[in-house]
Amino acid sequence: MQNLNEDFNTALNIYENDYSHEDLINFLKNGNVAEKQASVLKLEKLSSSDDAVILMQNLTGCDGKIREAVSFRLPEFVSKNPEYFTDFVDIFLEAIIDINGNICRNTIASLEYLKNDEKFCLDFCEKLASKTLELVKIVKKFDPQDGKYKVNKEIFKLYWYLETIYHFSEFIDIKEIILETKDITDYTIREKTAKILSKFDDFEEFKQELKQDKNYYVRRV
């Protein structure tokens, strides 16, 4: 309880006082969990690519409260200065499959503002497709005796990678991905596969197959 009160008072201090932009960035770089969480929520802008580096260092590999706060502001910051974020392909790919679905969702929303950067899209989509197919191999090898948590964790990652592919499908050769995911046992994966197909006029054979799926949520897409 004492730690909670200390965190609350720390956050309240940042919210109620007029800290400079440099102070807030410094909190985000060197602060504790409460300081980082409060400072990113109060931050009004990014002034440089160096600010973006500090922000992105807090999107992965740290406390969940910090990651979620950063992801909440990320679409806004990327929309204002997309040029600051083109070197973070690997961090984006990691954040997309965060254990917290809100972070996955917010990260994907921020990526929409980088679609006009051809170099970023080519690099990002090449790695996205490769990582997706790697995950498919893992999921297809699961034994019925594998622990439920282990299975669900990998399914969760594949789900969010496929959701990202839906948003970037114009940059990706989807045929192999569709072939490898349309028969996966978990219906949420087949639903994402059908959703990707809905963006294309061809692949009629695959569409007809999924329209006959036993699961309503797959058929209706």
Accessible surface in RSA format (square Angstrom, percent):
REM  Atomic radii and reference values for relative SASA: ProtOr
REM  Chains: A
REM  Algorithm: Lee & Richards
REM  Probe-radius: 1.40
REM  Slices: 20
REM RES _ NUM      All-atoms   Total-Side   Main-Chain    Non-polar    All polar
REM                ABS   REL    ABS   REL    ABS   REL    ABS   REL    ABS   REL
RES MET A   1   169.46  87.8 127.77  84.6  41.69  99.3 114.05  97.0  55.41  73.4
RES GLN A   2   131.72  73.7 123.76  90.4   7.97  19.0  43.65  92.9  88.08  66.8
RES ASN A   3   108.65  74.9 107.12 103.5   1.53   3.7  26.05  62.7  82.60  79.8
RES LEU A   4   116.42  64.8 112.28  80.3   4.14  10.4 112.50  79.0   3.92  10.5
RES ASN A   5    78.55  54.2  77.57  75.0   0.98   2.4  17.42  41.9  61.14  59.1
RES GLU A   6    87.13  50.0  83.68  63.3   3.46   8.2  38.41  74.3  48.72  39.8
RES ASP A   7    63.19  44.3  62.16  61.9   1.04   2.5  14.56  34.3  48.64  48.5
RES PHE A   8   129.74  64.9 124.16  76.9   5.58  14.5 129.14  78.3   0.59   1.7
RES ASN A   9    88.87  61.3  83.06  80.3   5.81  14.0  26.41  63.6  62.46  60.4
RES THR A  10    34.49  24.5  28.48  28.9   6.01  14.3  12.67  17.0  21.83  33.0
RES ALA A  11    21.35  19.6  21.35  32.9   0.00   0.0  21.35  30.1   0.00   0.0
RES LEU A  12    66.85  37.2  65.58  46.9   1.27   3.2  66.40  46.6   0.45   1.2
RES ASN A  13    63.74  44.0  57.37  55.4   6.37  15.3  22.30  53.7  41.44  40.1
RES ILE A  14     0.96   0.5   0.96   0.7   0.00   0.0   0.96   0.7   0.00   0.0
RES TYR A  15    98.89  46.2  80.79  46.0  18.10  47.1  67.89  51.0  31.01  38.2
RES GLU A  16   125.59  72.1  90.06  68.1  35.53  84.6  35.03  67.8  90.55  73.9
RES ASN A  17    67.37  46.5  64.89  62.7   2.48   6.0  14.33  34.5  53.05  51.3
RES ASP A  18   151.14 105.9 115.16 114.6  35.98  85.1  39.26  92.4 111.89 111.6
RES TYR A  19    66.38  31.0  48.91  27.8  17.48  45.5  31.58  23.7  34.81  42.9
RES SER A  20    51.56  43.6  38.27  51.1  13.29  30.6  44.82  95.4   6.74   9.4
RES HIS A  21    38.72  21.2  28.97  20.1   9.75  25.0  28.44  29.3  10.28  12.0
RES GLU A  22   121.33  69.7 114.48  86.6   6.85  16.3  66.15 127.9  55.18  45.1
RES ASP A  23    62.88  44.0  60.16  59.9   2.72   6.4   6.83  16.1  56.06  55.9
RES LEU A  24     9.18   5.1   8.69   6.2   0.49   1.2   8.69   6.1   0.49   1.3
RES ILE A  25    16.18   9.2  16.13  12.0   0.05   0.1  16.18  11.7   0.00   0.0
RES ASN A  26    79.72  55.0  77.30  74.7   2.43   5.8  16.22  39.0  63.51  61.4
RES PHE A  27    38.82  19.4  38.07  23.6   0.75   1.9  38.82  23.5   0.00   0.0
RES LEU A  28     0.61   0.3   0.61   0.4   0.00   0.0   0.61   0.4   0.00   0.0
RES LYS A  29   120.36  58.7 102.27  62.8  18.08  43.1  48.93  44.0  71.43  76.1
RES ASN A  30   101.80  70.2  67.52  65.2  34.28  82.6  31.19  75.1  70.61  68.3
RES GLY A  31    17.01  21.0   0.00   N/A  17.01  21.0   5.90  16.2  11.12  24.9
RES ASN A  32    80.83  55.7  67.34  65.1  13.49  32.5  44.25 106.5  36.58  35.4
RES VAL A  33    51.46  33.9  49.77  45.1   1.70   4.1  49.77  43.2   1.70   4.6
RES ALA A  34     5.62   5.2   3.21   5.0   2.41   5.5   4.95   7.0   0.67   1.8
RES GLU A  35    39.53  22.7  39.53  29.9   0.00   0.0   0.45   0.9  39.08  31.9
RES LYS A  36    34.71  16.9  34.71  21.3   0.00   0.0   3.54   3.2  31.17  33.2
RES GLN A  37    56.95  31.8  56.95  41.6   0.00   0.0   4.94  10.5  52.01  39.4
RES ALA A  38     0.98   0.9   0.35   0.5   0.63   1.4   0.79   1.1   0.19   0.5
RES SER A  39     0.37   0.3   0.00   0.0   0.37   0.9   0.26   0.6   0.11   0.2
RES VAL A  40     0.18   0.1   0.00   0.0   0.18   0.4   0.18   0.2   0.00   0.0
RES LEU A  41    64.57  36.0  43.78  31.3  20.79  52.3  43.78  30.7  20.79  56.0
RES LYS A  42    55.94  27.3  43.71  26.8  12.23  29.1  47.41  42.7   8.53   9.1
RES LEU A  43     2.78   1.5   1.36   1.0   1.42   3.6   1.36   1.0   1.42   3.8
RES GLU A  44   141.08  81.0 129.44  97.9  11.65  27.7  46.94  90.8  94.14  76.9
RES LYS A  45   115.64  56.4 115.05  70.6   0.59   1.4  59.95  54.0  55.69  59.3
RES LEU A  46     8.58   4.8   0.59   0.4   7.99  20.1   0.59   0.4   7.99  21.5
RES SER A  47    60.88  51.4  33.01  44.1  27.86  64.2  33.49  71.3  27.39  38.4
RES SER A  48    40.26  34.0  38.15  50.9   2.11   4.9  34.03  72.5   6.23   8.7
RES SER A  49    60.78  51.4  58.36  77.9   2.42   5.6  28.21  60.1  32.57  45.6
RES ASP A  50   100.46  70.4  99.09  98.6   1.37   3.2  24.14  56.8  76.32  76.1
RES ASP A  51    13.07   9.2  13.07  13.0   0.00   0.0   0.00   0.0  13.07  13.0
RES ALA A  52     0.00   0.0   0.00   0.0   0.00   0.0   0.00   0.0   0.00   0.0
RES VAL A  53    58.65  38.6  58.41  52.9   0.23   0.6  58.41  50.8   0.23   0.6
RES ILE A  54    20.82  11.8  20.82  15.5   0.00   0.0  20.82  15.0   0.00   0.0
RES LEU A  55     0.00   0.0   0.00   0.0   0.00   0.0   0.00   0.0   0.00   0.0
RES MET A  56     0.03   0.0   0.00   0.0   0.03   0.1   0.00   0.0   0.03   0.0
RES GLN A  57   109.86  61.4  89.87  65.7  19.98  47.6  34.63  73.7  75.23  57.1
RES ASN A  58     5.37   3.7   5.37   5.2   0.00   0.0   0.05   0.1   5.32   5.1
RES LEU A  59     0.00   0.0   0.00   0.0   0.00   0.0   0.00   0.0   0.00   0.0
RES THR A  60    21.41  15.2  15.69  15.9   5.72  13.6   3.27   4.4  18.14  27.4
RES GLY A  61    80.34  99.1   0.00   N/A  80.34  99.1  41.74 114.6  38.60  86.4
RES CYS A  62    35.91  27.2  17.39  19.4  18.52  43.5  29.68  75.2   6.23   6.7
RES ASP A  63    58.33  40.9  41.83  41.6  16.50  39.0  16.81  39.6  41.52  41.4
RES GLY A  64    29.09  35.9   0.00   N/A  29.09  35.9  20.35  55.8   8.74  19.6
RES LYS A  65   120.07  58.6 112.88  69.3   7.19  17.1  74.57  67.1  45.50  48.5
RES ILE A  66     6.21   3.5   6.21   4.6   0.00   0.0   6.21   4.5   0.00   0.0
RES ARG A  67    33.40  14.0  33.40  17.0   0.00   0.0   3.99   5.5  29.41  17.8
RES GLU A  68    60.81  34.9  60.81  46.0   0.00   0.0  18.26  35.3  42.55  34.7
RES ALA A  69     6.68   6.1   1.69   2.6   4.99  11.3   6.21   8.7   0.47   1.2
RES VAL A  70     0.00   0.0   0.00   0.0   0.00   0.0   0.00   0.0   0.00   0.0
RES SER A  71     0.00   0.0   0.00   0.0   0.00   0.0   0.00   0.0   0.00   0.0
RES PHE A  72   135.35  67.7 121.28  75.1  14.07  36.6 121.57  73.7  13.78  39.5
RES ARG A  73    21.40   9.0  21.11  10.8   0.29   0.7   8.60  11.8  12.79   7.8
RES LEU A  74     0.00   0.0   0.00   0.0   0.00   0.0   0.00   0.0   0.00   0.0
RES PRO A  75    27.62  20.1  26.97  24.6   0.66   2.4  27.37  22.6   0.25   1.6
RES GLU A  76    66.26  38.0  58.27  44.1   7.99  19.0  33.74  65.3  32.52  26.5
RES PHE A  77     1.81   0.9   0.98   0.6   0.83   2.2   1.62   1.0   0.19   0.5
RES VAL A  78     0.00   0.0   0.00   0.0   0.00   0.0   0.00   0.0   0.00   0.0
RES SER A  79    46.74  39.5  24.09  32.2  22.65  52.2  12.54  26.7  34.21  47.9
RES LYS A  80   116.27  56.7  87.83  53.9  28.44  67.7  69.83  62.9  46.44  49.5
RES ASN A  81    34.22  23.6  34.22  33.1   0.00   0.0   0.00   0.0  34.22  33.1
RES PRO A  82    45.94  33.5  45.72  41.7   0.22   0.8  45.94  37.9   0.00   0.0
RES GLU A  83   109.04  62.6  86.16  65.2  22.88  54.5  62.68 121.2  46.36  37.8
RES TYR A  84    45.29  21.1  37.75  21.5   7.54  19.6  18.41  13.8  26.88  33.1
RES PHE A  85     0.00   0.0   0.00   0.0   0.00   0.0   0.00   0.0   0.00   0.0
RES THR A  86    36.04  25.6  27.09  27.5   8.94  21.3  10.02  13.5  26.02  39.3
RES ASP A  87   129.34  90.6  98.31  97.9  31.03  73.4  29.72  69.9  99.62  99.4
RES PHE A  88    23.08  11.5  21.06  13.0   2.01   5.2  23.08  14.0   0.00   0.0
RES VAL A  89     9.48   6.2   8.72   7.9   0.76   1.8   8.72   7.6   0.76   2.1
RES ASP A  90    84.71  59.3  77.53  77.2   7.18  17.0  34.42  81.0  50.28  50.1
RES ILE A  91    41.41  23.6  40.82  30.4   0.59   1.4  41.31  29.7   0.11   0.3
RES PHE A  92     0.00   0.0   0.00   0.0   0.00   0.0   0.00   0.0   0.00   0.0
RES LEU A  93     1.39   0.8   1.25   0.9   0.14   0.3   1.39   1.0   0.00   0.0
RES GLU A  94    94.81  54.4  88.17  66.7   6.64  15.8  34.52  66.8  60.28  49.2
RES ALA A  95     0.39   0.4   0.00   0.0   0.39   0.9   0.39   0.5   0.00   0.0
RES ILE A  96     0.00   0.0   0.00   0.0   0.00   0.0   0.00   0.0   0.00   0.0
RES ILE A  97    35.11  20.0  25.24  18.8   9.88  23.8  25.24  18.2   9.88  26.8
RES ASP A  98    15.60  10.9   8.52   8.5   7.07  16.7   7.40  17.4   8.19   8.2
RES ILE A  99   133.36  75.9 110.70  82.5  22.66  54.6 113.56  81.8  19.80  53.7
RES ASN A 100    40.63  28.0  33.55  32.4   7.08  17.0  16.12  38.8  24.51  23.7
RES GLY A 101    19.80  24.4   0.00   N/A  19.80  24.4  11.15  30.6   8.64  19.4
RES ASN A 102    70.51  48.6  68.27  66.0   2.24   5.4   8.28  19.9  62.23  60.2
RES ILE A 103     0.00   0.0   0.00   0.0   0.00   0.0   0.00   0.0   0.00   0.0
RES CYS A 104     0.00   0.0   0.00   0.0   0.00   0.0   0.00   0.0   0.00   0.0
RES ARG A 105   129.14  54.2 127.09  64.8   2.05   4.9  63.20  86.4  65.94  40.0
RES ASN A 106    33.63  23.2  33.20  32.1   0.42   1.0   0.55   1.3  33.08  32.0
RES THR A 107     0.00   0.0   0.00   0.0   0.00   0.0   0.00   0.0   0.00   0.0
RES ILE A 108     8.08   4.6   7.83   5.8   0.24   0.6   7.83   5.6   0.24   0.7
RES ALA A 109    44.28  40.7  36.40  56.2   7.88  17.9  42.24  59.5   2.04   5.4
RES SER A 110     0.00   0.0   0.00   0.0   0.00   0.0   0.00   0.0   0.00   0.0
RES LEU A 111     0.00   0.0   0.00   0.0   0.00   0.0   0.00   0.0   0.00   0.0
RES GLU A 112    65.83  37.8  53.35  40.4  12.48  29.7  31.88  61.7  33.95  27.7
RES TYR A 113   107.09  50.0  92.95  52.9  14.15  36.8  53.76  40.4  53.33  65.7
RES LEU A 114     1.74   1.0   0.51   0.4   1.23   3.1   1.74   1.2   0.00   0.0
RES LYS A 115    47.59  23.2  39.00  23.9   8.60  20.5  23.36  21.0  24.23  25.8
RES ASN A 116   154.96 106.9 120.87 116.8  34.08  82.1  36.85  88.7 118.11 114.2
RES ASP A 117    51.26  35.9  43.87  43.7   7.39  17.5  15.74  37.1  35.51  35.4
RES GLU A 118   128.55  73.8 120.74  91.3   7.82  18.6  45.98  88.9  82.57  67.4
RES LYS A 119   164.95  80.5 158.15  97.0   6.81  16.2 117.71 105.9  47.25  50.3
RES PHE A 120     4.13   2.1   0.01   0.0   4.11  10.7   3.56   2.2   0.56   1.6
RES CYS A 121     0.02   0.0   0.02   0.0   0.00   0.0   0.02   0.1   0.00   0.0
RES LEU A 122   105.00  58.5 100.31  71.8   4.69  11.8 101.42  71.2   3.58   9.6
RES ASP A 123    51.61  36.2  47.37  47.1   4.24  10.0  16.79  39.5  34.83  34.7
RES PHE A 124     0.00   0.0   0.00   0.0   0.00   0.0   0.00   0.0   0.00   0.0
RES CYS A 125     4.06   3.1   2.88   3.2   1.18   2.8   3.14   8.0   0.92   1.0
RES GLU A 126   127.35  73.1 115.07  87.1  12.27  29.2  45.19  87.4  82.16  67.1
RES LYS A 127    74.51  36.4  72.49  44.5   2.02   4.8  48.06  43.3  26.46  28.2
RES LEU A 128     0.00   0.0   0.00   0.0   0.00   0.0   0.00   0.0   0.00   0.0
RES ALA A 129    19.72  18.1  19.72  30.4   0.00   0.0  19.72  27.8   0.00   0.0
RES SER A 130    53.43  45.1  45.56  60.8   7.86  18.1  27.68  58.9  25.74  36.1
RES LYS A 131    80.62  39.3  79.46  48.8   1.16   2.8  27.86  25.1  52.76  56.2
RES THR A 132     0.00   0.0   0.00   0.0   0.00   0.0   0.00   0.0   0.00   0.0
RES LEU A 133    35.37  19.7  34.61  24.8   0.76   1.9  34.61  24.3   0.76   2.0
RES GLU A 134    96.80  55.6  94.32  71.4   2.48   5.9  35.94  69.5  60.86  49.7
RES LEU A 135    12.78   7.1  12.69   9.1   0.09   0.2  12.69   8.9   0.09   0.2
RES VAL A 136     1.88   1.2   1.88   1.7   0.00   0.0   1.88   1.6   0.00   0.0
RES LYS A 137   134.97  65.8 131.35  80.6   3.62   8.6  78.62  70.8  56.35  60.0
RES ILE A 138    81.23  46.2  77.29  57.6   3.94   9.5  79.90  57.5   1.33   3.6
RES VAL A 139    13.82   9.1   7.18   6.5   6.65  16.0   7.18   6.2   6.65  18.0
RES LYS A 140   103.96  50.7  68.84  42.2  35.12  83.6  54.26  48.8  49.69  52.9
RES LYS A 141   170.26  83.1 141.88  87.1  28.39  67.6  94.24  84.8  76.02  81.0
RES PHE A 142    39.41  19.7  17.39  10.8  22.02  57.3  18.31  11.1  21.10  60.4
RES ASP A 143    72.61  50.9  67.15  66.8   5.46  12.9  26.16  61.6  46.45  46.3
RES PRO A 144   128.19  93.4  88.47  80.6  39.72 144.4 102.67  84.8  25.52 158.6
RES GLN A 145   160.44  89.7 131.80  96.3  28.64  68.2  53.47 113.8 106.97  81.1
RES ASP A 146    41.95  29.4  27.13  27.0  14.83  35.1   4.29  10.1  37.66  37.6
RES GLY A 147    45.17  55.7   0.00   N/A  45.17  55.7  36.31  99.7   8.86  19.8
RES LYS A 148   163.65  79.8 151.41  92.9  12.23  29.1  98.37  88.5  65.27  69.5
RES TYR A 149   145.80  68.1 138.08  78.6   7.72  20.1 122.76  92.3  23.05  28.4
RES LYS A 150   112.86  55.1 109.88  67.4   2.97   7.1  66.59  59.9  46.27  49.3
RES VAL A 151    38.22  25.1  38.22  34.6   0.00   0.0  38.22  33.2   0.00   0.0
RES ASN A 152    71.67  49.4  67.88  65.6   3.79   9.1  23.74  57.1  47.92  46.3
RES LYS A 153    94.10  45.9  86.63  53.2   7.46  17.8  41.92  37.7  52.17  55.6
RES GLU A 154    23.22  13.3  23.22  17.6   0.00   0.0   4.19   8.1  19.03  15.5
RES ILE A 155    18.19  10.3  18.19  13.5   0.00   0.0  18.19  13.1   0.00   0.0
RES PHE A 156    66.22  33.1  62.59  38.8   3.63   9.4  66.20  40.1   0.02   0.1
RES LYS A 157    48.76  23.8  48.76  29.9   0.00   0.0  14.34  12.9  34.42  36.7
RES LEU A 158     0.00   0.0   0.00   0.0   0.00   0.0   0.00   0.0   0.00   0.0
RES TYR A 159    61.51  28.7  61.51  35.0   0.00   0.0  26.16  19.7  35.36  43.6
RES TRP A 160    17.73   7.1  17.73   8.6   0.00   0.0  16.99   9.1   0.74   1.2
RES TYR A 161     6.07   2.8   6.07   3.5   0.00   0.0   2.66   2.0   3.40   4.2
RES LEU A 162     0.18   0.1   0.06   0.0   0.11   0.3   0.06   0.0   0.11   0.3
RES GLU A 163    18.11  10.4  18.11  13.7   0.00   0.0   4.73   9.2  13.37  10.9
RES THR A 164     0.00   0.0   0.00   0.0   0.00   0.0   0.00   0.0   0.00   0.0
RES ILE A 165     0.00   0.0   0.00   0.0   0.00   0.0   0.00   0.0   0.00   0.0
RES TYR A 166    51.71  24.1  51.71  29.4   0.00   0.0  12.53   9.4  39.18  48.3
RES HIS A 167    46.20  25.2  44.86  31.2   1.34   3.4  34.40  35.4  11.80  13.7
RES PHE A 168     0.18   0.1   0.18   0.1   0.00   0.0   0.18   0.1   0.00   0.0
RES SER A 169     3.62   3.1   2.13   2.8   1.49   3.4   0.00   0.0   3.62   5.1
RES GLU A 170   104.94  60.3  66.77  50.5  38.17  90.9  55.53 107.4  49.41  40.3
RES PHE A 171    73.79  36.9  45.94  28.5  27.85  72.5  54.49  33.0  19.30  55.2
RES ILE A 172    18.54  10.6   3.47   2.6  15.07  36.3   8.92   6.4   9.62  26.1
RES ASP A 173   123.22  86.3  98.60  98.1  24.62  58.2  47.84 112.6  75.38  75.2
RES ILE A 174     3.30   1.9   1.89   1.4   1.41   3.4   1.89   1.4   1.41   3.8
RES LYS A 175   110.22  53.8 110.22  67.6   0.00   0.0  52.65  47.4  57.57  61.3
RES GLU A 176    96.22  55.2  93.76  70.9   2.46   5.9  30.77  59.5  65.45  53.4
RES ILE A 177     1.68   1.0   1.68   1.3   0.00   0.0   1.68   1.2   0.00   0.0
RES ILE A 178     0.20   0.1   0.20   0.1   0.00   0.0   0.20   0.1   0.00   0.0
RES LEU A 179    80.25  44.7  70.53  50.5   9.72  24.4  70.53  49.5   9.72  26.1
RES GLU A 180    58.55  33.6  58.51  44.3   0.04   0.1   6.85  13.2  51.70  42.2
RES THR A 181     0.08   0.1   0.08   0.1   0.00   0.0   0.00   0.0   0.08   0.1
RES LYS A 182    24.13  11.8  20.94  12.8   3.19   7.6   4.08   3.7  20.05  21.4
RES ASP A 183    90.74  63.6  65.84  65.5  24.89  58.9  32.06  75.4  58.68  58.5
RES ILE A 184     8.94   5.1   4.02   3.0   4.92  11.9   8.91   6.4   0.04   0.1
RES THR A 185   122.54  87.2 106.65 108.1  15.88  37.9  76.86 103.2  45.68  69.1
RES ASP A 186    46.66  32.7  38.14  38.0   8.52  20.1  12.89  30.3  33.76  33.7
RES TYR A 187    86.78  40.5  84.64  48.2   2.14   5.6  48.35  36.3  38.43  47.4
RES THR A 188    35.76  25.4  35.70  36.2   0.05   0.1  32.88  44.2   2.88   4.3
RES ILE A 189     0.00   0.0   0.00   0.0   0.00   0.0   0.00   0.0   0.00   0.0
RES ARG A 190    14.11   5.9  14.11   7.2   0.00   0.0   7.40  10.1   6.71   4.1
RES GLU A 191    41.74  24.0  41.74  31.6   0.00   0.0   5.67  11.0  36.08  29.5
RES LYS A 192    18.68   9.1  18.46  11.3   0.22   0.5   3.00   2.7  15.68  16.7
RES THR A 193     0.04   0.0   0.00   0.0   0.04   0.1   0.04   0.1   0.00   0.0
RES ALA A 194     7.75   7.1   4.46   6.9   3.28   7.5   5.24   7.4   2.51   6.6
RES LYS A 195    57.38  28.0  57.38  35.2   0.00   0.0  32.48  29.2  24.90  26.5
RES ILE A 196     0.32   0.2   0.32   0.2   0.00   0.0   0.32   0.2   0.00   0.0
RES LEU A 197     2.43   1.4   2.43   1.7   0.00   0.0   2.43   1.7   0.00   0.0
RES SER A 198    67.31  56.9  31.40  41.9  35.91  82.7  29.88  63.6  37.43  52.4
RES LYS A 199    91.36  44.6  53.07  32.6  38.29  91.2  48.34  43.5  43.02  45.8
RES PHE A 200    49.30  24.7  43.90  27.2   5.41  14.1  46.73  28.3   2.57   7.4
RES ASP A 201   149.67 104.8 121.24 120.7  28.44  67.2  40.49  95.3 109.19 108.9
RES ASP A 202    83.30  58.3  76.19  75.8   7.11  16.8  43.47 102.3  39.83  39.7
RES PHE A 203    45.37  22.7  31.40  19.4  13.97  36.3  40.33  24.4   5.04  14.4
RES GLU A 204    89.84  51.6  85.34  64.6   4.51  10.7  57.63 111.5  32.21  26.3
RES GLU A 205   139.03  79.8 126.70  95.9  12.32  29.3  50.91  98.5  88.12  71.9
RES PHE A 206    18.82   9.4  18.82  11.7   0.00   0.0  18.82  11.4   0.00   0.0
RES LYS A 207    36.18  17.6  33.17  20.4   3.00   7.2  19.85  17.9  16.33  17.4
RES GLN A 208    78.34  43.8  77.87  56.9   0.47   1.1  38.89  82.8  39.44  29.9
RES GLU A 209    72.89  41.8  59.37  44.9  13.53  32.2  39.14  75.7  33.76  27.6
RES LEU A 210     6.95   3.9   6.61   4.7   0.33   0.8   6.95   4.9   0.00   0.0
RES LYS A 211   101.74  49.6  90.84  55.7  10.90  25.9  52.43  47.2  49.31  52.5
RES GLN A 212   139.23  77.9 112.50  82.2  26.73  63.6  45.41  96.7  93.82  71.2
RES ASP A 213    20.15  14.1  11.49  11.4   8.66  20.5   7.52  17.7  12.63  12.6
RES LYS A 214   178.48  87.1 142.91  87.7  35.57  84.7 100.79  90.7  77.69  82.8
RES ASN A 215    33.32  23.0  29.38  28.4   3.95   9.5   5.17  12.5  28.15  27.2
RES TYR A 216   121.54  56.7 117.80  67.0   3.73   9.7  82.15  61.7  39.39  48.6
RES TYR A 217    98.24  45.9  98.24  55.9   0.00   0.0  50.81  38.2  47.43  58.5
RES VAL A 218     0.42   0.3   0.00   0.0   0.42   1.0   0.00   0.0   0.42   1.1
RES ARG A 219    95.67  40.2  83.61  42.6  12.06  28.7  23.44  32.0  72.23  43.8
RES ARG A 220   141.55  59.4 103.02  52.5  38.54  91.8  37.49  51.2 104.06  63.1
RES VAL A 221    62.15  40.9  19.89  18.0  42.27 101.8  41.48  36.0  20.68  56.1
END  Absolute sums over single chains surface
CHAIN  1 A    12030.2      10260.3       1769.8       6177.5       5852.6
END  Absolute sums over all chains
TOTAL         12030.2      10260.3       1769.8       6177.5       5852.6
